[in-house]
Amino acid sequence: MNDVLVATVVHDLKNALASLTSSTGDIAERAIGSGLESDTGRLHAATVALSQRLVAFLTLYRAGKLGLSAQLRDHAPDEFLRELAEGLLFPSEAVVVKIADCENCAPFWFFDDYLARLALEAAVHNARRFARSEIVLGCVVCNGFLVFSVADDGPGLNADAERSTGLGTALCRAIAQAHTNGARAGKLVLQNRREGGALFELWLP
Amino acid sequence: MATIQNSRVSRLKALLIDDMSEMRSNLRAQLQQLGIRDVNQAASAKEALKAIAERASGRPLDLVLCDYNLGKDTNGQQLLEHVRSKKLLPPATIWFMVSAESSYDYVATVSDCAPDQYLIKPFTAANLESRLMRHFEKQDAFEPALKRMAEGDLEGAVTELGKIPGKASRFTMDALRLKARCLTELNRHHDAKAVFAQALTIRQGVPWAELGFAKALHKAGELDKAHAAAVALAAANPKLVGAYEILAEIHDARGQEPEALEALRKAESIVPSARRARALGAMAVRIGNMEVATSAYTKVVEATRRSLTRSPYDNAALAQIYLDTGDPAKALETLKPAQQEFSGETGFQAIAAAVQARAHQETGDAEAASAALDRALQFAKHADPAATLAVSKACFALGNAAEGERIVTDAVRANHEDEQLLAAARKVLKDAGREEVIGRLVDAQVQEMLGLTERALALAKKAQLAEAQDIIAEAVAGLPNNVGVLVAAAQINLLFLSQKGLDLEVATRVRGYLATLDTLAHGTERVVKMLAFFNELVRKGSAGAAA
C-alpha cells in the first residue's frame, strides 16, 4: 500500500472519529438526568481516548519521518492545565481529575501548547487505567524548567510496564525533546511516588 | 462540554469557512453548544468574502472560524492576509485559524500576519470556549490601548501600554509585542528595538521578537547588525519565512541585489505564495535575471488565475518580460485574458496598450503599433505614474522621444519622493539609450519640486502665510498625489491654524490633505505627528469656542 493511500485513509479515520467524539459528547450532555449518564459518559470517554491515541500515533509517526518542531509561544501554565482538565472531566466517572495548587508557578512560560496537551493527555490516559480514585495535575517551576506533572494513586510503574504499548511514553519523550531553550532540552521523568502510585513529569526548559 | 452558556460568547456573530460540508456541520454544532446561533457559512474564500461584504452594512462579524485548507486556489492564511490588508473586517473581529495537526507546523510558521488563535483539529466546544474566554481576557487587559489604536492614536496607545505594571503577569509578552507594534508603525525604530530587546531578555530566541529586532535594526539604519541578526535568525529557524524576507530587504538596502534575490528565492521555496513569487519576480526584473523573472511571474499568473489575489499587473509584468526577451507573440497572449477581465483598470490598460505597441513594432506591423501607442497615451492620462513609464518606454521604441521624455518628466514630478519610481524612470531612459537626459528629466525635476516646497515653507516661516498657502495650493491642484507636496501643504496650513486659530475652511482643507496622506504614506512618522497635532488643534479650538 502506498504512503499517500495510507495517509488518506488515516486522515479520513481521524476526521470520522472526531465527528463521532463530537456526537458522543453531545449525547452524554443530553443524557444528564436520564439515568443513562454513566453509560453515555463511559462511551464518550472511550471515544475521546481513542481519538487522542490516534492523533498521538500520527504525531509520533510523523516525528519519526520529519522530526518534531515545537512552536514556542507564551502561555499561562495554570490556565493551560485548567483547559486541559476541562476536556478530561467526564460526568459520573469514578476517577476524579484534579488540579493541584499552582499559585507559585510562573505567570507564563514558553511552550508548544498543542504538543504539551498531547503529552499530558497521553499521560492522563495512562494514569486513568491504573488510578484508584484520583489523578492530580500540577505545574511548578524547578531549576529553570517548567514541570507539568500527572500523579495517580494506582499501583505504580511496574504494573504499568506490563500493560503498556509504549506509545504514550515515546510520544511524550519526543515532545519533551522538541522543546529547547539554548543548549537545554526538555525531558521526561517517570517515577513511583513515595505515598504510592505513579508520577509522570514533563520538564520544559 | 459546555453546560453553562456564557452570554459574552453566545452573543457572537460568527462565520464558518471550510470547504468540507461535514466539518462545517461539526463546527456549527459546536458553536450551537456554546449558544452561538447567528452563524453564516462559506465553503470557499469567494463565498467568505461575499458573506463578509453582506455583513458590512449591519453589525460586523465578531468571530471567524476559518480552516487553513480551503481547496486548491486559496488557503486560510491568504484569505486572512487579504481581509486584513483590505480592512474588510474591523480589527476587533476575532480570527481563529483551524488546521489539521499534520499541517500545524507549516501553518504556524507562516504567521507574519497571524490569526488571533490557532485551533488544531479535533477540538471540542469547550476548547473553543476557553480560547474565546482567553481572548476576551486579553482584550479586557489591553482595552484602553486597543481603543487608542482603533482611533489611530498610536502615541496614546504606547502611553497606555506604559501604564501596565512592570511586574511579570500573564500578559507581559503580549504587552511588549503590542507596544513594539505601535512603535514600529510610528517609525520609532530605536524605541521599538529596545522593546524587542526587552522581550528577548525574558526569553531568548522568541521568533517574533528576534524578527522584530532585526527589522528594527534595519529601519534604524544599523544594516550590519540587522544583517547579522537576520542571518542568525534564519540559521536558528530554517523554516521561518519572515527571516529570509527581512534578509532580502537588508541585502537590497546594502546594494547586494543578487543576495537579495537568493533570499527571496529561499522564502518563496519555503512557503510558496503569489505575494512571495511576485517579490521574487520584481527583484529578478530589476537585476536583469530574466530566467528567474519569467519563472516567478509565470507561477504568480498560474497560481492566482482563479484566486482573490489575482492582479492584471502580473500579466503586464510577465508580458513585458516576454517582450524584453524577444518573444512578442507570447507577450500578447499573456495580456489577452486580463485585458478582457480588467477593462476598467486604467493603469493596466495603459501598460497593456504600450506592450502591444512594442510587440507590433517588433513584428513589423507599424500601423497596429501606432494605433496601440495612441491608445496607451490616452490611458496614460489617467494612470498611476509608475504605469505611465511603460508607455514612455513604448514611445521611445516607436521613435516618439519627445512624448517619452514628457511622460518621464510628469511621472517624476507626480511623486518626486518615491525612490522606486525614480529608479524605474532612470532605467527607462537608460534602456532607451538616453542616459544623457537623466540629469535633466529626473534629478533636475526632483530638485525643482524640492525647491518649490522649500520656498513655500520658508515663506510660511517668515509669516507670509497667505502667499505660502497660494503657492502650495496651486502645487497640490496640479499634483494631487505627490506626498512631498501634500506634506508641505499640510504643514503650512497647520501653521496657519496654530497661529490664527481654528478656521473651518482651512481645517477642512488640512483634513483633506491628511486623509490623502494617510492613504499614500500611512503610518509614517511625519503623517502620524501631523494627524496628532491637527486633532489637538481641533480639540483646543472646539473647547475655546465652547467656552
Boltz contact constraints between the chains, C-beta under 6 A:
constraints:
  - contact:
      token1: [A, 18]
      token2: [B, 122]
      max_distance: 6.0
  - contact:
      token1: [A, 19]
      token2: [B, 26]
      max_distance: 6.0
  - contact:
      token1: [A, 22]
      token2: [B, 26]
      max_distance: 6.0
  - contact:
      token1: [A, 25]
      token2: [B, 1]
      max_distance: 6.0
  - contact:
      token1: [A, 29]
      token2: [B, 1]
      max_distance: 6.0
  - contact:
      token1: [A, 51]
      token2: [B, 122]
      max_distance: 6.0
  - contact:
      token1: [A, 55]
      token2: [B, 101]
      max_distance: 6.0
  - contact:
      token1: [A, 69]
      token2: [B, 105]
      max_distance: 6.0
  - contact:
      token1: [A, 71]
      token2: [B, 108]
      max_distance: 6.0
  - contact:
      token1: [A, 74]
      token2: [B, 173]
      max_distance: 6.0
  - contact:
      token1: [A, 76]
      token2: [B, 170]
      max_distance: 6.0
  - contact:
      token1: [A, 83]
      token2: [B, 130]
      max_distance: 6.0
  - contact:
      token1: [A, 86]
      token2: [B, 126]
      max_distance: 6.0
  - contact:
      token1: [A, 87]
      token2: [B, 124]
      max_distance: 6.0
  - contact:
      token1: [A, 87]
      token2: [B, 126]
      max_distance: 6.0
  - contact:
      token1: [A, 107]
      token2: [B, 168]
      max_distance: 6.0
  - contact:
      token1: [A, 107]
      token2: [B, 169]
      max_distance: 6.0
  - contact:
      token1: [A, 107]
      token2: [B, 170]
      max_distance: 6.0
  - contact:
      token1: [A, 108]
      token2: [B, 170]
      max_distance: 6.0
  - contact:
      token1: [A, 110]
      token2: [B, 203]
      max_distance: 6.0
  - contact:
      token1: [A, 114]
      token2: [B, 120]
      max_distance: 6.0
